[in-house]
Every structure is written in C-alpha cells, then in structure tokens.
Amino acid sequence: MKIKKQITVVGAGMMGPGIATSAALAGHPVVIVHRSPASADRAIDTIRRNLAQLTDGKLIDRAQADTASQKVRLESDLARGLDGSFEHPPMFPRERRWFTAR
C-alpha cells in the first residue's frame, strides 16, 4: 500500500485558505474542498494574496511561493477530496468534525 501525505481542508471560507497556505509552504500537497465556484475563486485569491504578502515581507522567496501555489488543488466533491484519506479523532471530545489528512 502506498502512503500519501496530503492535507485535505474541508471548506474554503475564512480559515481554509490560510490552513492550505501553511500546509503547502510546509511542503504538503493540499486539497481544498469547496461548495461553489465563487468560494473556490475566493480561496485561490486569498492564497495568492497570502503568498504575495509573505514574499513582499521577505519571509519567503518567489520560488517558495510558486512551489506552494502549485501544491494546492481545489475539489468540489467531498468524496473525491477525501479519497483514500484516513481520519483521526478530534482533539476536543465534543467536537463532531473530523480532521482529515492523507
């Protein structure tokens, strides 16, 4: 069995693009599962803006920003976004969401 290291971010709202940016900069392939083309567009715009701010602030170079942006892909279908993923229990007992990575 081949083990893949991929982060799946469910949601392209306020936090999703930031999580995706951080994970991509850490070298992980990232899938953002979104609900609509508009939310996907906003997520990509936010990721580009995040990377530009980090580049402008000299925290990363252009090559790092380009590599990170290539590691992020969008998916509208939750099943495809989570395909082959494993789940682990949430950090908070009352939390009903599952954090997913593959």
N, C-alpha and C positions, 0 to 999 in steps of 0.2 A: 504494500500500500504506500502510495506516495503522499507525504505530508506536505501540505501547502501552508505557508504563513501568509494569511490575508486577513485584513481587518474589514469587517462589514459594519457600516454605520447605517442604522435604520433611522432615516429621517434627514431631510435636507433643510431643516429650519434654522433656528438661531445657533444651535451648538454643533450640528452635523458637519458643516464645512470647516470649523475650527478643529474638531477632532480629526477629520480627514487630513487637514493640512499637517498637523503634528505627526500623525502616523506616517504619512508619506515622506516627510522630512526625516523620520527615523529609519526610512528605508523599506517600509512595508507597502505592498500593493494594497489599495483601498477600493472598496465598492461602496458607493453611497446609494442606498435605496430611497427613491423619491416617489411622491404621489402624483406630480403633474409636471408637464414640460416647463411651466413657469417656475416651479420650485427648483427644478434641475438647473435652469438658467441662472437663477439667483445664487445657487450653491457654487457654480463654476465662477461666476463673477466675484463672489466672496473669497474663494480660494485664490484667484488671481490677485485680488487686492491684498490679501494677507501676505502672499509671497512677494509682491511688489514692495510692501511696507518693510518686510524683513530685509529685502535687498537694498532698499533705499537707506535703511538704518545700518547697513554694513554688517548685519548679523549673519547673513548667508550671501553667497555669491550667485551670479546669474546661472551658472551651471547647476548649482544645487537646486535653485528654484525650478529650472527646466526639468531636471530629473524628478523632482517631487510632483510637478504637474502631470508628468507622464505616468505616474503611478496610480492616479485616481481615475476611476471609471464610474459611470452612472448606470443605474439599473432601475427600471420602473416596476419590475416583477419581483416581489419579495422572495418567492421560492427560488428564482434564479440567482438573486443576490445572496441568498443563504446556502446555495447548493454546495453540499459537501462540508458545510460548517459543523463545528461542534459547539455545544452550549455548555456554559458553566453556570452554577447558581449565582444569583445576585448577591451583592455584598451586604445588602440590608434585608433582613428576613421578611419584612412586609412588602418589599418591592416585588411587583409581579412581572416586570420586564426581565428579559434575559439578555445579558451582554454576550455578543457573538463574535467569534474570531475563527479564522481558519488559516 
